[in-house]
């Protein structure tokens, strides 16, 4: 879970004080041994409601070569994480 101080900083600096825009309070990670395994895991997210478009940094790695996939999922109660 994101710490309160970091949440306050993000809302102030990135969202002009609008707490309703904070969507990443809870984090979960999935580690895969290959890109094929990652693609299979991402494919299973099709049933989930995404809160925003997925960031696929396997398709477009960072300049230092780092690759990952980031998603924000809408929970059944309507909260985004």
HUCORFEN-V209380 format. One record per helix or strand of 3 or more residues. SS is the DSSP state (H for helix, E for strand). FROM is the first residue (numbers start at 1). TO is the last residue. If there is no record, write none. Layout:
# HUCORFEN-V209380
SS/FROM/TO ; SS/FROM/TO
This chain:
# HUCORFEN-V209380
H/4/14 ; H/19/21 ; H/35/47 ; E/50/56 ; E/69/74
